[in-house]
Structure formats: structure tokens, C-alpha cells
Amino acid sequence: MLDERKQKILKAIIDDFIITAEPVGSRTIARKYNIGISPATIRNEMSDLEEMGYLEQPHTSAGRIPSDKGYRFYVDFLMKLRKLTPEEIKNIKDVSLYKKINGIEELLEQTTKVLSQITRYTSVALGPQLKKTTLKHLQLVPVENKRVLMVIVTNSGLVEHKLLSLPKNVTESDLERVSNIINDKLSGLAIGDISDDVISNVKKEIIGFSSDVFDMAIEFLLKNLQIYTDSKLFLYGTTNIFNLPEFRDIEKARNFLSILEDKELLCEILSNSFMSKDIVITIGSENKYQEIKNCSVITTTYKINGKTIGSIGVVGPTRMEYSKVVSIVRFLSENMSQLISKILNN
């Protein structure tokens, strides 16, 4: 663990570098930050921090810049989360942003847009991953004029319903029989695992007119839940990198853009946050893929009824405003979870 003086110097260097993107010298630290020691002493401490791997010196006689190890120490021990400004909160919670949104996809599109605009980095989101969602209950409720209300409930709390006309001669007992068989055979089964073979085996237990109702129920089940089985990727602010000095290097910019074109890779990066209960921060060389080792990724998840179904995050330089981005991503995620619940319950 670094002693208090080294921690103060490291924090000052990182804070300054995040703002200026320029190597930081001892005189800058002495002049701008009230550490209470001379430039010579600061210089000695900076040399120690460099030897310990927390700082790097890009050019001889130049100032220092943080290493990935330095950023990690900063994020884990030194960073204080910045409070969101009233304007940032308004942009996230503005009713006008959400009042016309009727679906999860529209919400994710708007959310990634807002996230990118506030952070000025590239924002990404992974749509609901409900392929492993299981069927909890199907109910066929007879209503007047020979119609039936089909209701599907999943373990994630997702509810779908539709009113359909019944085939002729179908009785209330037929509806009850089909409901019981489906719930007995398919309840607890992942939606993505309800294959043609599974359906065929279950249908063998259906006799007579009940088979027509069964066909209707299965078609409704698969059709309405299929939209949630394939995760969709949402991306906004891809050109924001050109405003950052780190990516004036054409090779770095090309690598970054290649990442954004690789949807499978982005989905994997976003899925990494599924096992965490909070924000996941991956810094530079900590990233698995070479193309993204000049970047940091901050992700978190959003939920339905407490169950994680997707993730959202920001990709930017290692010189990222971590305290700001973490606060914004966390607030957005909480807001999204509430809005998704409202959308599904409407």
C-alpha cells in the first residue's frame, strides 16, 4: 500500500492528466495542488511511483502520466464519486425523453444517446438477454363470445397476453386441460429450449379439439417471446473519439473503430458485467482483447424485478473521467430498471 504522501501525489497527477491530457511535472503539482512539499521532494516521490509501476514517463525530461496500474489504484482507493449536476439528472429523468417510449428497444436507444451526450464518450448497451428465461405459468381464461385470454408469465416477471377467438366446440374443460399439460411439461423450461421435438412430445398428450387450442397457445408463446431471445446491441457516439487527443494516432483510432464494428466482441465485453452486483471497470491492459487495450470500459447491468437481463456502459480512453462516468452509469441503470418495469406492466 502506498503511503499517504505518495497517494496524494498520484491522485493529483491523475486528476490533472484527466483534465489536460498532458504529462504532469513536479512544478505543476506543487503549484496547483496543496500538498505542502517542495517540487524537488515531489520529483523524488514521482520517481519512486514510476519505479513501482504507478507512473510512466513518455519522454525523457518530460512529466509523468498514469499507468494502468496507477489508474487501478486510483479507482479502487483514491477516487471520490462525483455528484451528478441538476442538469445531468434532468437529462436522464426528463419526462419528455420517455413519455413517448412504448418499448424496451426505444428506451435503450434513448438511454445510450443520453449517456454518450453526457459523458462525451461512446456508449453501448446490450438488449434484454432472456434466452434463458423460463416459462413460469400459462393460463387460458375463457371470456364471453367464444374467446380466450391467453396469459404467459416468465420467471423474470415478463407478462404477455392476447385475446383470441376459440375454435368451434372447444369447452372450458379443454382450456383447463391444455393449460395443465403445458404448465406440467414446459414450466421451468428455458424459452430457447422449447424445440419442435419438445412441442411434438407434449402434443401427443393432447386429444381431440384440445389440440387446436394447444397449437394456438404454443404459437402465441413462441411468437411473443422470440423477440426477447436475441440480444440486440445499441451504440451511440462512435465519432466522439476524434475529439480526444489519444486517438489522433490513426492506428489507435482504427483499432477503436474496429472494436465498435465487432458486435460479437462488444456483446462479450458487456456480458462480463452480468456476474457483478455493481459497476465493472476494466482499465487498458486489463481488457482481454488487444484492440481495446488503449481504452477503459465501465459497465453495469439493468434488471426486471431484480433479475439481470442486460447491460449498459461506456467505452473511452484510459484517461477517462472515472468518477463522473461511474456516477452517471449507476444512476442511468437504476432509472432504466424502473422504466422497464413500467413498460412491461403497461
C-alpha positions as a Markdown table, in Angstrom:
| # | Residue | x | y | z |
|---|---|---|---|---|
| 1 | Met | 0.0 | 0.0 | 0.0 |
| 2 | Leu | 1.3 | 3.5 | -0.8 |
| 3 | Asp | 1.9 | 5.9 | 2.0 |
| 4 | Glu | -0.3 | 9.0 | 2.3 |
| 5 | Arg | 2.1 | 11.3 | 0.5 |
| 6 | Lys | 2.5 | 9.1 | -2.5 |
| 7 | Gln | -1.2 | 8.7 | -2.6 |
| 8 | Lys | -1.8 | 12.4 | -2.7 |
| 9 | Ile | 0.8 | 12.9 | -5.4 |
| 10 | Leu | -0.6 | 10.0 | -7.5 |
| 11 | Lys | -4.1 | 11.4 | -7.2 |
| 12 | Ala | -3.0 | 14.9 | -8.2 |
| 13 | Ile | -1.2 | 13.6 | -11.2 |
| 14 | Ile | -4.2 | 11.5 | -12.4 |
| 15 | Asp | -6.7 | 14.3 | -11.7 |
| 16 | Asp | -4.5 | 16.7 | -13.7 |
| 17 | Phe | -3.8 | 14.3 | -16.6 |
| 18 | Ile | -7.6 | 13.5 | -16.9 |
| 19 | Ile | -8.2 | 17.2 | -17.5 |
| 20 | Thr | -5.2 | 18.2 | -19.6 |
| 21 | Ala | -4.1 | 15.0 | -21.4 |
| 22 | Glu | -0.5 | 16.4 | -20.9 |
| 23 | Pro | 2.3 | 14.8 | -18.9 |
| 24 | Val | 2.4 | 16.2 | -15.4 |
| 25 | Gly | 5.6 | 17.7 | -13.9 |
| 26 | Ser | 6.6 | 18.2 | -10.3 |
| 27 | Arg | 6.3 | 22.0 | -10.6 |
| 28 | Thr | 2.7 | 21.7 | -11.8 |
| 29 | Ile | 1.8 | 19.6 | -8.8 |
| 30 | Ala | 3.5 | 22.0 | -6.4 |
| 31 | Arg | 1.8 | 25.0 | -8.0 |
| 32 | Lys | -1.8 | 23.6 | -8.5 |
| 33 | Tyr | -2.2 | 21.2 | -5.6 |
| 34 | Asn | -1.8 | 22.0 | -1.9 |
| 35 | Ile | 0.4 | 19.0 | -0.9 |
| 36 | Gly | 2.8 | 21.1 | 1.2 |
| 37 | Ile | 6.1 | 19.8 | -0.1 |
| 38 | Ser | 8.7 | 21.2 | -2.5 |
| 39 | Pro | 8.9 | 20.4 | -6.2 |
| 40 | Ala | 12.2 | 18.5 | -5.5 |
| 41 | Thr | 10.5 | 16.2 | -3.0 |
| 42 | Ile | 7.6 | 15.7 | -5.3 |
| 43 | Arg | 10.0 | 14.8 | -8.1 |
| 44 | Asn | 11.6 | 12.2 | -5.9 |
| 45 | Glu | 8.3 | 10.7 | -5.0 |
| 46 | Met | 7.3 | 10.7 | -8.7 |
| 47 | Ser | 10.4 | 8.7 | -9.4 |
| 48 | Asp | 9.5 | 6.2 | -6.8 |
| 49 | Leu | 6.0 | 5.9 | -8.1 |
| 50 | Glu | 7.4 | 5.3 | -11.6 |
| 51 | Glu | 9.7 | 2.5 | -10.3 |
| 52 | Met | 6.7 | 1.0 | -8.6 |
| 53 | Gly | 4.8 | 0.9 | -11.8 |
| 54 | Tyr | 2.1 | 3.5 | -11.0 |
| 55 | Leu | 3.5 | 6.2 | -13.4 |
| 56 | Glu | 5.2 | 6.3 | -16.8 |
| 57 | Gln | 7.5 | 8.8 | -18.4 |
| 58 | Pro | 6.6 | 9.0 | -22.1 |
| 59 | His | 9.7 | 11.1 | -23.0 |
| 60 | Thr | 13.0 | 11.9 | -21.3 |
| 61 | Ser | 12.8 | 15.0 | -19.2 |
| 62 | Ala | 9.0 | 15.1 | -19.7 |
| 63 | Gly | 6.5 | 14.9 | -16.9 |
| 64 | Arg | 4.8 | 11.6 | -15.9 |
| 65 | Ile | 1.5 | 10.1 | -16.9 |
| 66 | Pro | -0.5 | 7.4 | -15.1 |
| 67 | Ser | 0.0 | 3.7 | -15.9 |
| 68 | Asp | -2.9 | 1.3 | -16.0 |
| 69 | Lys | -1.7 | 0.2 | -12.5 |
| 70 | Gly | -1.9 | 3.8 | -11.4 |
| 71 | Tyr | -5.5 | 4.1 | -12.7 |
| 72 | Arg | -6.4 | 0.9 | -11.0 |
| 73 | Phe | -5.1 | 2.2 | -7.6 |
| 74 | Tyr | -6.9 | 5.5 | -8.2 |
| 75 | Val | -10.2 | 3.8 | -9.0 |
| 76 | Asp | -10.0 | 1.3 | -6.1 |
| 77 | Phe | -8.7 | 3.6 | -3.3 |
| 78 | Leu | -8.5 | 7.3 | -4.2 |
| 79 | Met | -11.5 | 8.2 | -6.4 |
| 80 | Lys | -14.4 | 10.0 | -4.9 |
| 81 | Leu | -17.6 | 9.7 | -6.9 |
| 82 | Arg | -18.8 | 13.0 | -8.3 |
| 83 | Lys | -22.3 | 14.1 | -7.6 |
| 84 | Leu | -24.5 | 14.5 | -10.7 |
| 85 | Thr | -25.4 | 18.0 | -11.5 |
| 86 | Pro | -29.1 | 19.0 | -11.6 |
| 87 | Glu | -28.8 | 19.3 | -15.4 |
| 88 | Glu | -27.4 | 15.8 | -15.7 |
| 89 | Ile | -30.2 | 14.4 | -13.6 |
| 90 | Lys | -32.8 | 16.3 | -15.6 |
| 91 | Asn | -31.4 | 15.0 | -18.9 |
| 92 | Ile | -31.6 | 11.4 | -17.5 |
| 93 | Lys | -35.0 | 11.8 | -15.9 |
| 94 | Asp | -36.6 | 14.3 | -18.2 |
| 95 | Val | -40.2 | 13.1 | -18.7 |
| 96 | Ser | -40.2 | 14.4 | -22.3 |
| 97 | Leu | -37.5 | 11.9 | -23.1 |
| 98 | Tyr | -39.5 | 8.9 | -22.1 |
| 99 | Lys | -43.2 | 9.8 | -22.4 |
| 100 | Lys | -43.5 | 8.6 | -26.0 |
| 101 | Ile | -41.5 | 5.4 | -25.4 |
| 102 | Asn | -43.6 | 2.2 | -25.6 |
| 103 | Gly | -40.9 | -0.5 | -25.7 |
| 104 | Ile | -37.6 | -1.6 | -24.3 |
| 105 | Glu | -35.7 | -1.0 | -27.6 |
| 106 | Glu | -36.8 | 2.6 | -27.8 |
| 107 | Leu | -35.7 | 3.1 | -24.2 |
| 108 | Leu | -32.3 | 1.6 | -24.8 |
| 109 | Glu | -31.8 | 3.8 | -27.9 |
| 110 | Gln | -32.6 | 6.9 | -26.0 |
| 111 | Thr | -30.6 | 5.9 | -23.0 |
| 112 | Thr | -27.4 | 5.2 | -25.0 |
| 113 | Lys | -27.9 | 8.6 | -26.7 |
| 114 | Val | -28.2 | 10.4 | -23.4 |
| 115 | Leu | -25.3 | 8.5 | -21.9 |
| 116 | Ser | -23.0 | 9.4 | -24.8 |
| 117 | Gln | -24.0 | 13.0 | -24.8 |
| 118 | Ile | -23.4 | 13.5 | -21.0 |
| 119 | Thr | -20.1 | 11.6 | -20.9 |
| 120 | Arg | -18.9 | 12.6 | -24.3 |
| 121 | Tyr | -17.6 | 9.0 | -24.8 |
| 122 | Thr | -19.0 | 6.1 | -26.8 |
| 123 | Ser | -22.0 | 4.4 | -25.1 |
| 124 | Val | -23.1 | 0.8 | -25.6 |
| 125 | Ala | -26.0 | -1.3 | -24.3 |
| 126 | Leu | -26.9 | -4.9 | -24.6 |
| 127 | Gly | -30.6 | -5.6 | -25.1 |
| 128 | Pro | -32.5 | -8.0 | -22.8 |
| 129 | Gln | -31.0 | -11.4 | -22.7 |
| 130 | Leu | -34.0 | -13.6 | -21.9 |
| 131 | Lys | -33.0 | -16.7 | -23.8 |
| 132 | Lys | -32.6 | -18.5 | -20.5 |
| 133 | Thr | -35.8 | -17.1 | -19.2 |
| 134 | Thr | -38.1 | -19.9 | -18.2 |
| 135 | Leu | -41.8 | -20.3 | -18.5 |
| 136 | Lys | -43.4 | -19.9 | -15.1 |
| 137 | His | -47.1 | -20.1 | -16.0 |
| 138 | Leu | -49.5 | -20.1 | -18.9 |
| 139 | Gln | -53.2 | -19.5 | -18.3 |
| 140 | Leu | -56.1 | -19.8 | -20.7 |
| 141 | Val | -59.0 | -17.8 | -19.4 |
| 142 | Pro | -62.4 | -18.2 | -21.2 |
| 143 | Val | -64.3 | -15.0 | -21.8 |
| 144 | Glu | -67.6 | -14.2 | -23.5 |
| 145 | Asn | -68.4 | -14.7 | -27.2 |
| 146 | Lys | -66.3 | -17.8 | -27.5 |
| 147 | Arg | -63.0 | -16.1 | -26.9 |
| 148 | Val | -60.0 | -16.9 | -24.7 |
| 149 | Leu | -57.5 | -14.7 | -23.0 |
| 150 | Met | -54.0 | -16.3 | -23.2 |
| 151 | Val | -51.6 | -15.1 | -20.5 |
| 152 | Ile | -47.9 | -16.0 | -20.3 |
| 153 | Val | -45.7 | -15.3 | -17.2 |
| 154 | Thr | -42.0 | -15.9 | -17.1 |
| 155 | Asn | -39.6 | -16.3 | -14.2 |
| 156 | Ser | -38.3 | -12.8 | -14.9 |
| 157 | Gly | -41.7 | -11.3 | -14.4 |
| 158 | Leu | -42.3 | -10.7 | -18.1 |
| 159 | Val | -46.1 | -10.9 | -18.9 |
| 160 | Glu | -47.6 | -11.3 | -22.3 |
| 161 | His | -51.3 | -11.6 | -23.0 |
| 162 | Lys | -53.6 | -11.7 | -26.0 |
| 163 | Leu | -57.3 | -12.2 | -26.7 |
| 164 | Leu | -58.1 | -14.8 | -29.4 |
| 165 | Ser | -61.2 | -16.5 | -30.8 |
| 166 | Leu | -61.7 | -20.1 | -29.9 |
| 167 | Pro | -62.2 | -23.0 | -32.4 |
| 168 | Lys | -65.7 | -24.4 | -32.5 |
| 169 | Asn | -66.8 | -26.9 | -29.9 |
| 170 | Val | -63.9 | -26.1 | -27.5 |
| 171 | Thr | -65.1 | -26.3 | -23.9 |
| 172 | Glu | -63.8 | -24.7 | -20.7 |
| 173 | Ser | -62.5 | -28.1 | -19.7 |
| 174 | Asp | -60.5 | -28.2 | -22.9 |
| 175 | Leu | -58.8 | -25.0 | -22.0 |
| 176 | Glu | -58.1 | -26.2 | -18.5 |
| 177 | Arg | -56.6 | -29.5 | -19.8 |
| 178 | Val | -54.3 | -27.6 | -22.2 |
| 179 | Ser | -53.2 | -25.2 | -19.5 |
| 180 | Asn | -52.4 | -28.0 | -17.1 |
| 181 | Ile | -50.4 | -30.0 | -19.7 |
| 182 | Ile | -48.4 | -27.0 | -20.8 |
| 183 | Asn | -47.6 | -26.0 | -17.3 |
| 184 | Asp | -46.8 | -29.5 | -16.3 |
| 185 | Lys | -44.4 | -30.2 | -19.2 |
| 186 | Leu | -43.0 | -26.8 | -20.1 |
| 187 | Ser | -43.0 | -24.8 | -16.8 |
| 188 | Gly | -39.4 | -24.2 | -15.7 |
| 189 | Leu | -38.1 | -24.9 | -19.2 |
| 190 | Ala | -36.0 | -22.2 | -20.9 |
| 191 | Ile | -37.8 | -20.4 | -23.7 |
| 192 | Gly | -34.9 | -21.1 | -26.0 |
| 193 | Asp | -35.2 | -24.9 | -25.3 |
| 194 | Ile | -38.8 | -25.2 | -26.3 |
| 195 | Ser | -37.9 | -27.0 | -29.6 |
| 196 | Asp | -40.1 | -28.7 | -32.2 |
| 197 | Asp | -39.3 | -32.1 | -30.7 |
| 198 | Val | -40.4 | -30.9 | -27.2 |
| 199 | Ile | -43.6 | -29.5 | -28.6 |
| 200 | Ser | -44.3 | -32.7 | -30.5 |
| 201 | Asn | -43.9 | -34.8 | -27.5 |
| 202 | Val | -46.1 | -32.7 | -25.4 |
| 203 | Lys | -48.8 | -32.6 | -28.1 |
| 204 | Lys | -49.1 | -36.4 | -28.0 |
| 205 | Glu | -50.9 | -36.0 | -24.7 |
| 206 | Ile | -53.5 | -33.7 | -26.3 |
| 207 | Ile | -56.5 | -35.5 | -27.7 |
| 208 | Gly | -59.4 | -34.1 | -29.9 |
| 209 | Phe | -60.3 | -30.5 | -30.1 |
| 210 | Ser | -57.8 | -29.6 | -27.4 |
| 211 | Ser | -55.0 | -29.9 | -29.9 |
| 212 | Asp | -56.3 | -26.8 | -31.7 |
| 213 | Val | -56.1 | -24.8 | -28.5 |
| 214 | Phe | -52.7 | -26.2 | -27.8 |
| 215 | Asp | -51.4 | -25.1 | -31.3 |
| 216 | Met | -52.8 | -21.6 | -30.6 |
| 217 | Ala | -51.1 | -21.5 | -27.2 |
| 218 | Ile | -47.7 | -22.7 | -28.4 |
| 219 | Glu | -47.7 | -20.3 | -31.4 |
| 220 | Phe | -48.6 | -17.4 | -29.1 |
| 221 | Leu | -45.9 | -18.5 | -26.6 |
| 222 | Leu | -43.1 | -18.7 | -29.2 |
| 223 | Lys | -44.1 | -15.8 | -31.3 |
| 224 | Asn | -44.4 | -13.3 | -28.5 |
| 225 | Leu | -41.3 | -14.4 | -26.6 |
| 226 | Gln | -39.0 | -14.8 | -29.6 |
| 227 | Ile | -38.4 | -11.0 | -29.7 |
| 228 | Tyr | -36.6 | -11.3 | -26.3 |
| 229 | Thr | -34.3 | -14.3 | -27.2 |
| 230 | Asp | -31.8 | -12.5 | -29.4 |
| 231 | Ser | -29.8 | -9.8 | -27.7 |
| 232 | Lys | -29.6 | -6.6 | -29.7 |
| 233 | Leu | -26.6 | -4.2 | -29.4 |
| 234 | Phe | -27.1 | -0.4 | -29.1 |
| 235 | Leu | -24.3 | 2.0 | -29.8 |
| 236 | Tyr | -24.1 | 5.8 | -29.8 |
| 237 | Gly | -21.3 | 8.4 | -30.0 |
| 238 | Thr | -18.8 | 6.4 | -32.1 |
| 239 | Thr | -17.2 | 9.6 | -33.5 |
| 240 | Asn | -16.6 | 11.1 | -30.1 |
| 241 | Ile | -13.1 | 9.6 | -30.0 |
| 242 | Phe | -12.0 | 12.0 | -32.7 |
| 243 | Asn | -12.4 | 14.8 | -30.1 |
| 244 | Leu | -9.8 | 13.1 | -27.8 |
| 245 | Pro | -6.1 | 13.6 | -28.2 |
| 246 | Glu | -5.3 | 10.0 | -27.5 |
| 247 | Phe | -6.9 | 9.0 | -30.8 |
| 248 | Arg | -5.2 | 11.4 | -33.1 |
| 249 | Asp | -2.9 | 8.4 | -33.6 |
| 250 | Ile | -4.5 | 6.8 | -36.7 |
| 251 | Glu | -3.7 | 3.3 | -35.7 |
| 252 | Lys | -5.3 | 3.7 | -32.3 |
| 253 | Ala | -8.4 | 5.3 | -33.9 |
| 254 | Arg | -8.6 | 2.4 | -36.4 |
| 255 | Asn | -8.3 | -0.2 | -33.6 |
| 256 | Phe | -11.0 | 1.5 | -31.7 |
| 257 | Leu | -13.4 | 1.7 | -34.6 |
| 258 | Ser | -12.8 | -2.0 | -35.4 |
| 259 | Ile | -14.0 | -2.9 | -31.9 |
| 260 | Leu | -17.2 | -1.0 | -32.5 |
| 261 | Glu | -17.8 | -2.9 | -35.7 |
| 262 | Asp | -17.3 | -6.3 | -34.0 |
| 263 | Lys | -20.7 | -6.8 | -32.4 |
| 264 | Glu | -19.9 | -10.2 | -31.0 |
| 265 | Leu | -16.9 | -8.8 | -29.2 |
| 266 | Leu | -18.9 | -5.9 | -27.8 |
| 267 | Cys | -21.6 | -8.3 | -26.6 |
| 268 | Glu | -19.0 | -10.4 | -24.8 |
| 269 | Ile | -17.5 | -7.3 | -23.2 |
| 270 | Leu | -20.9 | -6.2 | -22.0 |
| 271 | Ser | -21.8 | -9.6 | -20.8 |
| 272 | Asn | -18.8 | -9.6 | -18.4 |
| 273 | Ser | -20.8 | -7.4 | -16.1 |
| 274 | Phe | -23.6 | -9.9 | -15.6 |
| 275 | Met | -21.7 | -11.7 | -12.8 |
| 276 | Ser | -21.2 | -8.5 | -10.8 |
| 277 | Lys | -23.6 | -6.8 | -8.5 |
| 278 | Asp | -22.2 | -3.3 | -9.2 |
| 279 | Ile | -20.2 | -1.3 | -11.6 |
| 280 | Val | -17.4 | -3.1 | -13.5 |
| 281 | Ile | -14.3 | -1.0 | -14.5 |
| 282 | Thr | -11.8 | -2.6 | -16.9 |
| 283 | Ile | -8.7 | -0.4 | -17.5 |
| 284 | Gly | -6.4 | -0.6 | -20.5 |
| 285 | Ser | -4.3 | -3.7 | -20.4 |
| 286 | Glu | -6.8 | -5.4 | -18.2 |
| 287 | Asn | -9.0 | -5.8 | -21.2 |
| 288 | Lys | -8.9 | -9.2 | -22.8 |
| 289 | Tyr | -8.7 | -8.0 | -26.4 |
| 290 | Gln | -5.6 | -6.3 | -27.9 |
| 291 | Glu | -7.8 | -3.8 | -29.9 |
| 292 | Ile | -9.2 | -2.3 | -26.7 |
| 293 | Lys | -6.0 | -2.2 | -24.5 |
| 294 | Asn | -5.8 | 1.6 | -25.0 |
| 295 | Cys | -9.3 | 2.0 | -23.6 |
| 296 | Ser | -11.2 | 1.7 | -20.4 |
| 297 | Val | -14.7 | 0.2 | -20.2 |
| 298 | Ile | -17.2 | 0.9 | -17.5 |
| 299 | Thr | -20.4 | -1.3 | -17.4 |
| 300 | Thr | -23.2 | -2.2 | -15.2 |
| 301 | Thr | -26.5 | -4.1 | -15.6 |
| 302 | Tyr | -30.2 | -3.3 | -15.6 |
| 303 | Lys | -32.9 | -5.5 | -14.3 |
| 304 | Ile | -36.5 | -6.7 | -14.4 |
| 305 | Asn | -38.0 | -7.5 | -11.0 |
| 306 | Gly | -34.5 | -7.8 | -9.6 |
| 307 | Lys | -33.3 | -10.2 | -12.3 |
| 308 | Thr | -30.4 | -9.0 | -14.5 |
| 309 | Ile | -31.4 | -9.0 | -18.2 |
| 310 | Gly | -29.0 | -6.7 | -19.9 |
| 311 | Ser | -26.1 | -4.3 | -19.5 |
| 312 | Ile | -25.1 | -0.8 | -20.4 |
| 313 | Gly | -21.8 | 1.0 | -20.4 |
| 314 | Val | -19.2 | 3.4 | -21.7 |
| 315 | Val | -16.0 | 2.9 | -23.8 |
| 316 | Gly | -13.4 | 5.6 | -23.6 |
| 317 | Pro | -9.7 | 6.4 | -23.1 |
| 318 | Thr | -7.9 | 5.2 | -20.0 |
| 319 | Arg | -7.7 | 8.9 | -19.3 |
| 320 | Met | -11.4 | 8.7 | -18.5 |
| 321 | Glu | -13.4 | 10.9 | -16.0 |
| 322 | Tyr | -14.0 | 7.8 | -13.9 |
| 323 | Ser | -15.8 | 9.5 | -11.0 |
| 324 | Lys | -18.2 | 11.2 | -13.3 |
| 325 | Val | -18.9 | 8.2 | -15.6 |
| 326 | Val | -19.4 | 5.7 | -12.7 |
| 327 | Ser | -22.0 | 8.0 | -11.1 |
| 328 | Ile | -23.8 | 8.5 | -14.4 |
| 329 | Val | -23.8 | 4.9 | -15.4 |
| 330 | Arg | -25.1 | 3.8 | -12.0 |
| 331 | Phe | -27.9 | 6.4 | -11.9 |
| 332 | Leu | -28.9 | 5.6 | -15.5 |
| 333 | Ser | -29.0 | 1.8 | -14.8 |
| 334 | Glu | -31.3 | 2.3 | -11.8 |
| 335 | Asn | -33.5 | 4.6 | -13.8 |
| 336 | Met | -33.7 | 2.1 | -16.6 |
| 337 | Ser | -34.7 | -0.7 | -14.4 |
| 338 | Gln | -37.6 | 1.3 | -13.1 |
| 339 | Leu | -38.7 | 2.4 | -16.6 |
| 340 | Ile | -38.5 | -1.2 | -18.0 |
| 341 | Ser | -40.8 | -2.4 | -15.2 |
| 342 | Lys | -43.3 | 0.3 | -16.1 |
| 343 | Ile | -43.1 | -0.5 | -19.8 |
| 344 | Leu | -43.7 | -4.2 | -19.2 |
| 345 | Asn | -46.6 | -3.6 | -16.8 |
| 346 | Asn | -48.5 | -1.2 | -19.1 |
